[in-house]
Amino acid sequence: MRDLLRQQWLDLRQRLSSQVAAHASFSLRLPGEKGMWWGRLDSPEPLRIDWTVAPVGDAQAHVAIYRVRHDVGAILLGGGAFGNCLADFGGVMPILFDEQARHLGHMATPVGMLGELAEALRLGGNAVLVRGVPACLGATGTRMALNAELFEKCAKAYTLAEATGARITHLPWWVAFIANGRLMKDEKRAARCFANGQLPPESRGY
């Protein structure tokens, strides 16, 4: 499985490199191990990082998220042009679209210290600003990449509306409640899979 995930990291690097800056980093959890494949988008190869050894740089944020969210299997730390602007608009994006509620959930309050992540991510949201940098999470590498694309699309709509003073219509609470409930079920299933040393199934349907 380790080699399979290494190849997936390399494949995802190609996909993500067209969306976020080269200094962004992303990682894939290794099921059944206290470790991950981690690297920056401009890295030719990922590094296997053992969580029992104190990581350095961006890898610290990745490890901190994995430790508090047992359902997360992949993390992207770094955003696109609009995602990186969110810090200028309060750092929290409201739920505007049903797909956003289904796969990103409630965006966490921005964190300045890694010790704040446990509280910020307790509602199961898959997006948060960490020291001003967007972090997008997913149960699998593919889901993380899809979430990153969705996050940038939503951030574009939100920041442009805020910047121009356009009226912003939030998603009805009951739609968000139902969609978010499905996300929570996916996350519980993913946590069980990782606890058993398995990769969770891909979430393809709504």
PyMOL commands that set and color helices and strands:
alter all, ss='L'
color gray80, all
select helices_A, chain A and resi 2-16+59-68+83-89+98-103+114-120+141-164+173-195
alter helices_A, ss='H'
color red, helices_A
select strands_A, chain A and resi 25-29+35-40+47-50+74-77+127-130+133-138
alter strands_A, ss='S'
color yellow, strands_A
deselect
rebuild
show_as cartoon
